[in-house]
């Protein structure tokens, strides 16, 4: 890893929590590292909001690592300002170290019981470690539970920042989460009714957390990310972790709902548009989306927008998400 990286960024990318852990431990917090790349910080004797903050679930999405590194470093300098119980998870450590998206398969499809042919992959093993740590962290947590899984997008988007929200979240917690995303400058959210094996949906479904996968701009090289694209989200996250009052007026994200998942069924799967198609590209009723053997996927509503189009996924995984306006 580049030795010229700022110390906080290099440490987090290497899953080295030693300096941060020492600072919070000296300030009287209960600090633990239940596994490589996972840090928990709790204030004993109090019930506080419990926040899971995960980055690097895809090893090449480095911007959130930088954002989180600087926030943690700043909090470690004044640890008593931390107002939540916090679990920081650096997801696919092996892929980050290798400068790759994943080692064997997409880690953000492993948070499910059935993994089929992917059960023996490095990412399946890592997901098991992350699940165990998440179970332990939320076991004695109070009712306020958050999971913010921070990503950056591979392709451009009509909305430079957007999020996928587990629709099963309790309504009050969902409102608080959507309000926070407005504060963070998230342009659009997709309410997702069913899991495709993502980490944030797992936390929502099994631990009652307000879970969301947040796409914060474009993918970049560690140490060379344009941090201005993360500035508004960084301020909102810092405010949440410090327990400071939320701003009174924020612009709410545009809300979409899932029309359907486009699942790749065979090696004959093709999409009707290129891999460089922007997220939230609009399609009209009857437009072709994809072909898979004799199966032809077409738009069924007056307008549908495509998110995460990727024909190169493994068979059985989602190759695209079709959404419609909900507001």
Secondary structure in CASP SS format (residue, H / E / C, confidence):
PFRMAT SS
TARGET T0000
AUTHOR 0000-0000-0000
METHOD secondary structure of the structure
MODEL  1
X C 1.00
X C 1.00
X C 1.00
X C 1.00
X C 1.00
X C 1.00
X H 1.00
X H 1.00
X H 1.00
X H 1.00
X H 1.00
X H 1.00
X H 1.00
X C 1.00
X C 1.00
X C 1.00
X C 1.00
X H 1.00
X H 1.00
X H 1.00
X H 1.00
X H 1.00
X H 1.00
X H 1.00
X H 1.00
X H 1.00
X C 1.00
X C 1.00
X C 1.00
X E 1.00
X E 1.00
X E 1.00
X E 1.00
X E 1.00
X E 1.00
X C 1.00
X C 1.00
X E 1.00
X E 1.00
X E 1.00
X E 1.00
X E 1.00
X C 1.00
X C 1.00
X C 1.00
X C 1.00
X C 1.00
X C 1.00
X C 1.00
X E 1.00
X E 1.00
X E 1.00
X E 1.00
X E 1.00
X E 1.00
X C 1.00
X C 1.00
X C 1.00
X C 1.00
X C 1.00
X C 1.00
X C 1.00
X H 1.00
X H 1.00
X H 1.00
X H 1.00
X H 1.00
X H 1.00
X H 1.00
X H 1.00
X H 1.00
X H 1.00
X H 1.00
X H 1.00
X H 1.00
X H 1.00
X H 1.00
X C 1.00
X H 1.00
X H 1.00
X H 1.00
X C 1.00
X C 1.00
X C 1.00
X E 1.00
X E 1.00
X E 1.00
X E 1.00
X E 1.00
X E 1.00
X C 1.00
X C 1.00
X H 1.00
X H 1.00
X H 1.00
X H 1.00
X H 1.00
X H 1.00
X C 1.00
X C 1.00
X C 1.00
X C 1.00
X C 1.00
X C 1.00
X C 1.00
X C 1.00
X H 1.00
X H 1.00
X H 1.00
X C 1.00
X C 1.00
X C 1.00
X C 1.00
X C 1.00
X C 1.00
X H 1.00
X H 1.00
X H 1.00
X C 1.00
X C 1.00
X C 1.00
X H 1.00
X H 1.00
X H 1.00
X H 1.00
X H 1.00
X H 1.00
X H 1.00
X H 1.00
X H 1.00
X H 1.00
X H 1.00
X H 1.00
X H 1.00
X H 1.00
X H 1.00
X H 1.00
X H 1.00
X C 1.00
X C 1.00
X C 1.00
X C 1.00
X C 1.00
X C 1.00
X E 1.00
X E 1.00
X E 1.00
X E 1.00
X E 1.00
X E 1.00
X E 1.00
X E 1.00
X E 1.00
X C 1.00
X C 1.00
X C 1.00
X E 1.00
X C 1.00
X C 1.00
X C 1.00
X E 1.00
X E 1.00
X E 1.00
X E 1.00
X E 1.00
X E 1.00
X C 1.00
X C 1.00
X C 1.00
X C 1.00
X H 1.00
X H 1.00
X H 1.00
X H 1.00
X H 1.00
X H 1.00
X H 1.00
X H 1.00
X H 1.00
X H 1.00
X H 1.00
X H 1.00
X H 1.00
X C 1.00
X C 1.00
X C 1.00
X C 1.00
X E 1.00
X E 1.00
X E 1.00
X E 1.00
X E 1.00
X C 1.00
X C 1.00
X C 1.00
X C 1.00
X C 1.00
X C 1.00
X H 1.00
X H 1.00
X H 1.00
X H 1.00
X H 1.00
X H 1.00
X H 1.00
X H 1.00
X H 1.00
X C 1.00
X C 1.00
X E 1.00
X E 1.00
X E 1.00
X E 1.00
X E 1.00
X E 1.00
X E 1.00
X E 1.00
X E 1.00
X C 1.00
X C 1.00
X C 1.00
X C 1.00
X C 1.00
X C 1.00
X C 1.00
X C 1.00
X H 1.00
X H 1.00
X H 1.00
X H 1.00
X H 1.00
X H 1.00
X H 1.00
X H 1.00
X H 1.00
X H 1.00
X H 1.00
X H 1.00
X H 1.00
X H 1.00
X H 1.00
X H 1.00
X C 1.00
X C 1.00
X C 1.00
X C 1.00
X C 1.00
X C 1.00
X C 1.00
X C 1.00
X C 1.00
X C 1.00
X C 1.00
X E 1.00
X E 1.00
X E 1.00
X E 1.00
X E 1.00
X E 1.00
X E 1.00
X E 1.00
X E 1.00
X E 1.00
X C 1.00
X C 1.00
X C 1.00
X C 1.00
X C 1.00
X C 1.00
X E 1.00
X E 1.00
X C 1.00
X C 1.00
X C 1.00
X C 1.00
X C 1.00
X C 1.00
X C 1.00
X E 1.00
X C 1.00
X E 1.00
X E 1.00
X E 1.00
X E 1.00
X C 1.00
X C 1.00
X C 1.00
X E 1.00
X E 1.00
X E 1.00
X E 1.00
X E 1.00
X C 1.00
X C 1.00
X E 1.00
X E 1.00
X E 1.00
X E 1.00
X C 1.00
X C 1.00
X C 1.00
X C 1.00
X E 1.00
X E 1.00
X E 1.00
X E 1.00
X E 1.00
X C 1.00
X C 1.00
X C 1.00
X C 1.00
X C 1.00
X C 1.00
X C 1.00
X C 1.00
X C 1.00
X C 1.00
X E 1.00
X E 1.00
X E 1.00
X E 1.00
X E 1.00
X E 1.00
X E 1.00
X E 1.00
X C 1.00
X C 1.00
END
